Amino acid sequence: MSDTPPSTPAPVVLVERKDHVAMVTLNRPEKLNALNKAMWIGVRDAFREISADDSVRCVLFTGAGERAFCPGADISEFESARADAAQARDYGHLMDETMGAIADCPHPVVVMIKGICVGGGLELASMADLRICQESSRFGVPINKLGLTMGYKEIAALIGLVGKTNALEILYEARVFGAAEAKEKGLVNRVVPDDKIEEEGWACVTRIVDGAPLVNRWHKKFARRLEQPAPLTQADYDEGYDSFDTQDFQTGYKAFLAKRKPVFEGR
């Protein structure tokens, strides 16, 4: 009998820190990062933890391996975890929590997409702020081929990115299409050569981190507020001036006058 202890399975969601960047990685490359229940939980918990950490200035969200960000749900799990409406409702609650954790993260969230970004993968990516993909990346939501519907929150996010007509085209036709069309529709912000995805993904994150972190959080908050139907209040308008009372404002304008790069402290 071998005395070698059994190896511990790798986490299905990895969370790493590189200075002010939190990197969240879907980690089932042998399954192209297809989403199972453990991954939904892992992503939810990761983003909740990151959201509470004020030292984070940007989140980079990606998938392990070179072939896919995520192709959607692990269909083999349906028979045991989503076999009927009651099970699906419970599972959908978890998915809503995960989507909300990404969307509500106060820090900028950038998705670096390699290869396939389809179904649930596209739903996850749509909750982020920016999406950068490879020229060979593929997109789509072929959910009607499974006889299933996309949820209200996910449809709302898709409409927010591409508009109602394009969203319905994506859902009705269930096509899987290329990066150029995704860029044309507004699904992604930037398309880069396949071998440049890491370079451009990190360059984008670095540019964000170099900015004033409080300002980036305010801009994200203001953009979310403008999506709400209620009219802006005086308190909303007044918050737009709070940045003048920060140390980062002093740092920023003095660095500009001195023609040097500002080093922001987030206070």
C-alpha positions in Angstrom: 0.0 0.0 0.0 1.3 3.4 -0.9 2.0 5.9 1.9 1.4 8.8 -0.5 -1.6 10.8 0.6 -4.3 11.4 -2.0 -3.9 14.6 -3.9 -6.3 17.5 -3.2 -8.4 18.4 -6.2 -7.7 21.9 -7.5 -10.3 24.6 -6.7 -12.8 25.1 -9.5 -12.5 28.8 -9.0 -9.1 30.4 -8.3 -8.6 33.7 -6.6 -5.2 35.4 -6.8 -3.8 38.8 -5.8 -1.2 40.7 -7.8 -0.7 44.0 -6.0 -4.0 45.9 -6.3 -5.5 43.4 -8.8 -7.7 40.5 -7.8 -7.7 37.8 -10.5 -10.7 35.3 -10.6 -10.2 32.3 -12.8 -12.7 29.6 -13.8 -10.7 26.5 -13.3 -12.1 23.4 -15.1 -9.9 23.5 -18.2 -10.5 19.8 -18.9 -14.2 20.7 -19.3 -13.5 24.0 -21.0 -14.6 25.7 -17.7 -18.2 24.5 -18.1 -20.2 25.8 -15.1 -21.2 23.4 -12.4 -22.8 24.2 -9.0 -19.5 24.4 -7.2 -18.3 27.0 -9.7 -21.4 29.2 -9.3 -20.8 29.1 -5.5 -17.1 29.8 -6.0 -17.6 32.8 -8.2 -20.2 34.2 -5.9 -18.0 33.9 -2.8 -15.0 35.2 -4.6 -16.7 38.4 -5.7 -18.3 39.0 -2.4 -14.9 38.7 -0.7 -13.2 41.0 -3.2 -16.0 43.6 -2.9 -15.3 44.0 0.8 -11.6 44.6 0.2 -10.9 48.3 -0.4 -7.2 47.6 -1.3 -8.5 46.1 -4.6 -8.5 48.5 -7.5 -9.5 46.2 -10.3 -10.8 42.6 -10.9 -9.5 40.5 -13.8 -12.0 37.7 -14.6 -10.9 34.9 -16.9 -10.9 31.2 -17.6 -8.1 28.6 -17.3 -6.5 27.1 -20.4 -6.3 28.5 -24.0 -9.6 27.2 -25.5 -12.4 28.8 -23.5 -13.5 31.4 -21.0 -16.6 29.3 -20.5 -19.0 27.4 -22.8 -21.9 27.6 -20.5 -23.5 25.1 -18.1 -22.2 21.6 -17.5 -25.2 19.8 -19.1 -24.3 16.5 -17.4 -25.4 18.1 -14.1 -28.9 18.8 -15.3 -30.3 15.4 -14.5 -29.3 15.6 -10.9 -29.4 19.3 -10.1 -31.9 20.9 -12.5 -34.3 18.0 -13.4 -37.5 20.0 -12.9 -38.8 23.5 -12.2 -38.4 23.2 -8.4 -34.8 22.2 -8.6 -34.2 24.8 -11.3 -35.7 27.5 -9.1 -33.3 26.8 -6.3 -30.4 26.6 -8.7 -31.5 29.9 -10.4 -31.5 31.6 -7.0 -27.8 30.7 -6.7 -27.1 31.9 -10.2 -28.9 35.2 -9.4 -26.7 35.6 -6.3 -23.6 35.0 -8.4 -24.6 37.4 -11.2 -25.4 40.0 -8.5 -22.1 39.6 -6.8 -20.3 40.4 -10.1 -22.6 43.3 -11.1 -22.5 44.8 -7.6 -18.8 44.6 -7.1 -17.7 48.2 -6.4 -14.4 47.8 -8.2 -14.0 47.8 -12.0 -14.3 44.3 -13.4 -12.6 43.3 -16.7 -13.2 40.0 -18.4 -10.3 38.6 -20.5 -11.9 36.1 -22.9 -9.9 33.3 -24.6 -11.8 31.2 -27.0 -15.4 30.2 -26.3 -17.8 32.5 -24.4 -21.3 31.0 -24.7 -24.4 30.6 -22.7 -23.8 30.9 -19.0 -20.2 32.1 -19.8 -21.6 35.0 -21.7 -24.1 35.7 -18.9 -21.2 35.9 -16.4 -19.2 38.2 -18.7 -22.1 40.5 -19.3 -22.2 41.4 -15.6 -18.7 42.8 -15.8 -17.7 46.3 -16.9 -15.3 45.6 -19.8 -14.8 42.7 -22.0 -11.6 42.0 -24.1 -11.5 39.0 -26.4 -9.3 37.2 -28.9 -10.0 37.4 -32.7 -10.8 33.7 -32.6 -13.3 34.0 -29.7 -16.8 32.8 -30.2 -20.1 34.0 -28.6 -23.7 33.1 -28.4 -26.6 32.0 -26.2 -28.0 28.8 -27.8 -30.3 28.2 -24.9 -33.5 27.6 -26.9 -31.8 24.5 -28.3 -32.0 23.1 -24.8 -35.7 24.1 -24.4 -34.8 26.6 -21.7 -35.2 30.3 -21.0 -32.7 32.9 -20.0 -33.6 34.7 -16.8 -34.9 38.3 -16.5 -31.7 39.6 -15.0 -29.5 38.0 -17.7 -31.8 39.3 -20.5 -31.7 42.8 -18.9 -27.9 42.7 -18.9 -27.8 41.5 -22.5 -30.2 44.2 -23.6 -28.1 46.7 -21.7 -25.1 45.7 -23.8 -26.5 45.2 -27.3 -30.1 46.6 -27.3 -33.4 44.8 -27.4 -33.3 43.9 -31.1 -29.8 42.4 -31.1 -30.6 40.6 -27.8 -33.6 39.0 -29.3 -31.7 38.0 -32.4 -29.1 36.3 -30.2 -31.7 34.5 -28.3 -34.0 33.6 -31.2 -31.4 32.5 -33.7 -29.2 30.8 -31.1 -26.2 31.2 -33.4 -22.6 31.0 -32.2 -20.8 33.9 -33.9 -17.3 35.5 -34.1 -15.5 38.2 -32.3 -16.0 40.8 -35.1 -19.8 40.5 -34.9 -19.6 40.5 -31.1 -17.7 43.8 -31.3 -20.2 45.2 -33.8 -23.1 44.3 -31.5 -21.4 45.8 -28.5 -20.9 42.6 -26.6 -17.1 43.3 -26.2 -15.1 46.4 -25.9 -11.9 45.2 -27.7 -10.8 42.4 -30.0 -7.1 41.6 -30.1 -4.9 39.1 -31.9 -5.0 35.7 -30.1 -1.4 36.0 -28.9 -1.9 39.5 -27.6 -4.8 38.7 -25.2 -2.7 38.5 -22.0 -0.7 41.6 -22.9 -3.8 43.7 -23.7 -5.8 42.3 -20.8 -3.1 43.3 -18.3 -2.5 46.6 -20.0 -6.1 47.5 -19.6 -6.1 46.5 -15.9 -2.9 48.4 -15.3 -4.4 51.6 -16.8 -7.3 51.2 -14.5 -5.2 50.6 -11.4 -3.1 53.7 -12.2 -6.2 55.9 -11.9 -7.7 57.2 -8.7 -9.5 54.1 -7.2 -12.1 56.1 -5.4 -13.0 57.9 -8.6 -13.3 54.6 -10.5 -15.7 53.3 -7.8 -17.7 56.5 -8.0 -18.0 56.4 -11.7 -19.2 52.8 -11.6 -21.7 53.8 -8.9 -22.9 56.8 -10.9 -23.3 54.7 -14.1 -25.4 52.1 -12.1 -27.5 54.9 -10.6 -28.3 56.3 -14.1 -29.8 53.0 -15.0 -32.4 53.4 -12.4 -35.7 55.0 -13.3 -36.0 57.2 -10.3 -34.9 60.8 -10.9 -31.6 61.9 -9.5 -31.8 63.5 -6.1 -29.9 66.5 -4.7 -27.9 64.0 -2.7 -26.9 62.2 -5.9 -25.7 65.5 -7.4 -23.9 66.5 -4.3 -22.0 63.2 -4.2 -20.4 64.2 -7.5 -18.4 66.8 -5.7 -17.1 64.6 -2.8 -13.9 63.8 -4.8 -12.7 67.3 -4.1 -12.3 66.4 -0.4 -10.1 63.4 -1.1 -6.3 63.2 -0.8 -6.3 61.7 -4.3 -7.6 64.9 -5.7 -4.7 66.8 -4.1 -2.3 64.2 -5.5 -3.8 64.3 -8.9 -4.0 67.9 -9.7 -0.6 68.7 -8.1 1.0 65.9 -10.2 -0.6 67.3 -13.3 0.8 70.7 -12.7 4.2 69.2 -11.9 4.1 67.1 -15.1 4.7 63.9 -13.2 2.7 60.6 -12.8 0.4 60.6 -9.8 0.6 57.9 -7.2 -2.9 57.5 -5.7 -3.5 56.1 -2.2 -7.2 55.6 -2.4 -8.1 58.1 0.3 
